[in-house]
Amino acid sequence: MIAIITFIIVFGLIVIVHEFGHYYLAKKSGILVRQFSIGMGPKLVSYTKNHTLYTIRLLPLGGYVMLAGAEDDDEELKPGTIIGLKLNADEQVIKIDNSQQTNDADLIPLQVSQSDLQKDLYIEGYVSGDEQTLHRYAVHHDATIVDETGTEMQIAPQDVQFNSASLLNRFLTNFAGPFNNLIFGIIVYIISAFLIGGPLSSGNKLGEIQPNSPAAAVHLQAGDQITRVGNQKVNNWEQLAQEIAKRPKKATPLTVQKANHKIVQVTVHPKSVKNGKEVIGQIGIMPQRDHRFGPTLKSGFVSAFSSMGIIFNALKQMVTGGFNINQLGGPVAIYSQTSQVAAMGYKQVIVFIAWLSINLGIMNLLPIPALDGGKLLLNIIEAIRRKPVSQKTEIIINLIGVAFLVMLMVAVTWNDITRFFIK
């Protein structure tokens, strides 16, 4: 249960950060954000504020912002459709009920003959009971429409649609999601550095000793320095960790230099810990860290940019070294990794959030149609050509991208299931 709750929090937080980037820049650019959704699937709760519908949905597998004219189907009231209209004092339509599920007596029942909810903003049709007189109603710019599911959202006039914004504003709106993930990842890495501590001190000096651990049992203390494991001299923390890892459940002599420079000999029994498919030894010690502000802040930045380098290197290996589906992971892999870090404590969960946010930001910048990187590529092509790619071409490109991503996600998810649950 802890793993599931942690997964929902981690995944939901990263999605909110990503989508808020798109949302914020769209709002600043004058683009109507019709819906901001956390989760997918059936709607659980919703409310409307400043022309945007905010929803929380059942499945914690993502989220989205619905930008007018960009990622939603334009409203179309087909001739013959029966709708309900609510008018204001100026006889303008302020609400269009297309749900077919209401008996509100305050609505005017109308059979649509034609309409335009984007440019000219009108609806024509026949009021119920009067099939001879054609009525034409002006639609208010900020009118709302209730769809077949009962969801009420703002209509999308042409002037607030995505493609009406300048090229620069569209580029920034597309870029804002991945950018938010990268910045958020850096900030969280810095926070984790202050929680865990700054860079490692030189040598093998011990920092935190875990309670009830093999190290605590032999009275190791912060400030002690382990110089030998068995007969093997160790000069740094990496060597120390490797030597102890070789000795799960084995009596292991340690040579320890105490804080007062006194040399003592102790014998520990490392506990057995599963690390993937390997079993290693651990004694419950952490390295001593530099807690000064400057080195700690620098350590956070170094960790963030180191993660970026690892991800870019992995992408490079996929291109130059041959593609392997095991190099990719979907929600199942993220859940599996989340369950592992959740068992290590909240500090490791925070580090995982930072890594995952940076990973999502970089992956979304890949120039693949339907990803933010694909949209940015189209923006760049438009800037070079000085005219946008035709809507038909863009739709075809996005459909190909969506089909590719769906097939890839299915393959990755099945591979994750077989890797982590069917062994």
N, C-alpha and C positions, 0 to 999 in steps of 0.2 A: 504493500500500500504506500509506503514512504517513497518507493521508486516511482510509482505512478504519479503521486502528487508532485514530486520533484520534477518529473518529466513535463507535466502540464505547466508548472511555473516557469521552467527554463525555456521551453519551446514557445509558450505564450508571450513571455517577456521579450524574446528576440524578435518575434513576429510583430509585436506592438511597436517596438523601436523602428523596425524596417518600414512598416506601413505608415507610421507617424511622419517619417521623412517625406514620403509622397504626399501625404495629407497636408502637411504644413506648407510645403512649397506650392502645391496646387492652390491652396487658399490665398497665399501671398500673390500668386500670379493671376488671380481673378477667375480661376477655373472652379466650377461648381463640383464639390465633392458630395455626391448624392448619398453615398453610404460608406461607413467605416465599420468593418466587421471583424470581430475577433472570433476565430473558429470557423468551421464550415458546417454545412448541413442545416438541419431544422433550427429555426430561430427560437431562442429561449427567452430573452428579454430584449427590449429595444426602447429607445426614446429619441426624439427629434429636437435638435437645437441648432439655430443659425443655418437652417436649410439643409442640414446633414442628418441622416438617420444613422444612429449608432446602435449596433446590435452585438449581442453575444450569442454564439451558436453552439450547438451540441458537441461537435467533434473538434477536439483541440489539436487540429492537424494543419493549422495555418491561419490565414486571414487575408483580407483584401480591402482596398479602397476602390470604390466605384466612381470613376471620374466621368463627368458628363461628356458624351460623344467619343469616349476613348475605349472604355472597357465594359460598356453596357449597351444593350440593344436600344435603339431609339424607340420611343413610344410610337405605337401605330394603332390608331383607332379605326378598325376596318369598317367600311360601309355596312350598315345593317346591325352593327353592335348596339346593344341597349346599355346606356350608361346613366349615372345620376350626376346632376350638376348642382353645385352650391354656388350662389352668387353673393357678391358684396353689395353695398349700397349703391355703387355705380353700375350695377348690372354686369359686372365682369365676373367671369368664372374664377373662383378661387380654390375649388376642389372638384376633381373628376373621379367618380367612383366607378371603376371598371371591374369590381370584384364579383358582381352578380350575386352577392351574398347579403345585401342590405335591404331593409324595408324602411329606411329613414324617410319620414314624411316631409322633411325639410329639403330633400333633394328633388330636383326637377328631372323626371324620367325622359330621356331623349334617345331616339333612334338615329344614329349617326349617318349622315350622307357623305360628308367629307370634313377633314380637319387638317390643321397645321399647328403643331405644338412647338415648332422650332423657329420659324422665321416670321410668319404673319400673325401667329398666335390667335387662332379662331377655331370655333367648332360650329358646323352647320348640321341641322337635322330636324326631325319632326318630333314635337312634344307628344307624349302619349295622350291619345284621345283627340288629337288634331293632326290628321295625316294629310291635310291639304295645304297647310301653311308651313313654309320652310323658314325656320328660325336660325338666325346667325348670332352667335355669342362671342364677344371678345374675351380672350383668356388673359388673365393677369400674369405678368412676367414671373411672379413668384408663386403661381398656383401649384397645388400638389395633385398627384394622381395615385389612386389606390389600385394596385394590380390584382390579378386573379387570386393571389395567395392572401390578400388582405393587407399587404404591406404598403404603407403610404410614404411616398417620396416626392421630392420636388421635380417638376418637369425641367427639361434641359433646353432652354432657348439657345439659339445659335451663338449669341455673344458670350455665353459662359461655358461653351464647350471647349474641350481640350485643344482641338485644332484651330480655335480662334485665338489662342494665346501666341505670343511671339515664339520664334524658334528657340531663342535663348531660354525663355521660361519653360518651354516643353522639355528642353535638354536638362535643365536643372531639376525639374519635377521627376524625370526618369532617374536621374543620378542620385536624388536625395535619399532613396531607400538604402541602397548599398553604402552610401556615404555615412548615413546614420549608424549602420551596423559597424563600420570600421571605427568611427569615433567612439561609439559605445564600448566596443571591445577594448580600445586603448584605455579608456577611463576605468573600466572594470579591472583590467590588468594592474593599473596603478593602485586601485583600492585593495586588490588582493596582495600587492606588494607590502602595503602598510599593515594588513592583517597578519600576513605570514611572516613578514620581515624582509629586509633588504637583501642585498647580495650576500653570498656565503663568505664567512671570514676565512682567511687563509688557514691551511692546516686541517686538523681533524678535531677541532674543539667542538664539544657537544653543546647544543642549545637545549631545546625542550626535551624532557624525558617523559614518555607516556606513563601514566599511572598504571600500576599492576602489570607492567611489562617485564620481560627478562632483564632489561637494563636496570629497572627500578629495584628488582629483587636482589641485585648485587651492589646496590647503593651507588650507581653511577650518578653523577650530578652535572648540572650545567657548568661549563668551564673546564671540565675534564677533557683530556686529549688522549685518544687511543692511538698508540704508536705501532702496536703489533697485534695481529690476529693469528693465533697459533704461532708458528715460526715465521710467518710472512710479515715483513715490515710494510707498513702502509704510510704513504706520504701525503695523500689527499683523500677527500671524502669519497670520490668515485672508487678508488681502490678499496677503501674501508667497506663500502656498501657491497662491492663485488665479492669480497672475501667472506663476509657474513652470509651473503646470499647462497654461497656454496654449501652452507652447513645447517640446513634445517634439522632441528631436533638433535643436533650433535653437541656434545660437551665441547665448548670452545674456549680455550685460554685467551685472555686479553691482557696486554700490557698497557697500563693506564698511567699517564702523568697527571696527577691531581693539580688543582689550582695553586697549591702551595709548593709545586714542583716535586713533590714526593712521588716516587715510582711505586706502584702496587700491581699485584697480579690478582686477577679475578677470573672465575670460570662461569660463562653464561651458557644457557641452553636456548638457542634461537628457536622461536616458534615457526611452525610450517605455514606458509601463506601461498595460496594459489595465485599466480600471475599469468593470466591467459591459460595456456596449456602447460606451463612450467610451474614447478613447486620450488619456492625459494625460502631462505631463512631471513627472519627479521628479529631485532631485539628491542624495538620501540624507542629509537633515538632520532633526534632531528639535529641538523647541523646548526652551529652558532651563526647568527646573521648580524649584519651591520644595520642597526636600527636608526642611524642618523637620517635626517630628512632628505638631504641631497642624494646620497647613494640609493636610498629607498625609492625616491621618485624616478631616478635614472633606471633603476632595476625594472620598474613597471613598464617604462617605455621600451627598454631592451627586450623584455619578454614579449610585448605586443609585436614589435617589428621582427623578432625572431620567429614568431608564429606565422607572420605573413611570409617570411622567407621559406619556411617549411612547406607552406601550402603552394606557393609559386613553384618550388622545386618539385613537389609532387605532380603538379600539372605539367611541368616540363618533362618529367619522366614518363607520364602517360602519352605524351606526343612523340618523344624520341625513343623511349624504351619499349614501346608496345603497350597497348591498352589492356588492362586487366580489371574485370568488373569488381574484384575484391578491393580495388583502390577507391571505390565509391561506397557511400553509405546513405541510406534513406532514414525515414522515421523509426524503423525497427532498430537499425544500428544506433541511432541517437538514443533510443530508449535503453538499449543494452548498456551503452556507455554511461548514461545517466544513472542507472541502477548501481553501477560499479562505483562511480564517484560519490553517490549519495551515501554509500557505506563508509566512505573515508572522512565524512564530516562536511560541514557547510563551507569551510574555506576552500576545499577542493571543488565543491559545486560552483563557487564563484569563479574560480580559475576556468572551469569548464564552460561557464556562460561566456566568458571573455573569448575563449578560443572558438566556440561555436559561432558567436556573433561575427567575428572576423572572417571565419570560414564562409558563412552565408553571404557576407558582403562581397567577398572576392568572387565566389561562384556566380553570384547574380550579375557580375560585370562581364562575364564571358559573352562574346558576341554571338549568342545563340538566339534565333528568333523566339519570341514569347518571353524571354528573360529580359531584365532591364538592360543588360548589355546589348542585346539585339535591337532594342528600341533606340538606344544611344547611337548604335551604328547607323540606323536609318536617319537619325537626326544629323549625323555627320555627313552622310551622303546627300541629304537635302541641302546642307550648307555649301557643299562643293558644287552641286548641280544648280544651286540657287532656285530650286523649285522642289516641292515634296514628291516623294514616290507616289504613284497613283494609288488611290484607295483600293482598287482591285488587286494590284500587285502586293500591297501591304497585307491585305487579308489572306492572300494565298501564302505569302511568306510566314505569317503568323500561324496559319493552319498547319503548315509543314512543321514549324517549330513545336507547336502543341502536340502534334502526333508523335514527333520524335521524343519529346519529354515524357509523354504518357508511357510509351513503350519502354523507355529507359527506366522510368520509375517502377514499372511492373517488374522488369528484370532485376533491378537493384533490390526491390523489396523481397522478391522471392529468394534471391541470393542471400540477403540478410537473414531471412527466416531459416534457411538451411544451415547457414554458418553459426547462428547463435542459439537455435532451438532444436534443430534436427541434426544431431552430430553422430 
